[in-house]
Amino acid sequence: MNEFTTRTADQLPILLQAFRKEAGLTQKEVAMRLGVTQQTYSALERNADTVGAARLLRLLGILGVDLVLRKTGSPRPVATQNDPSDANW
């Protein structure tokens, strides 16, 4: 079993594309299963930070991928794009 530690949404697009290809599915096939257009799915795959949790979980199910949450110890600060004080992170 392969595990991929993912801490930011920027890491998701390459993983989603790889999981889709490993499953032998085209963007159009995944889009049909999600109930969206191929163009919408393509945008989702490129911009995974815009995907809601429910849709992401549904997509992972389609791709045959489990989401595993694991506590790592103490909480880490999370930088946001809109907060200039986070620029030093």
Secondary structure, 3 states (H helix, E strand, C coil): CCCCCCCCHHHHHHHHHHHHHHCCCCHHHHHHHHCCCHHHHHHHHHCHHHCCHHHHHHHHHHCCCCCCCCCCCCCCCCCCCCCHHHHHC
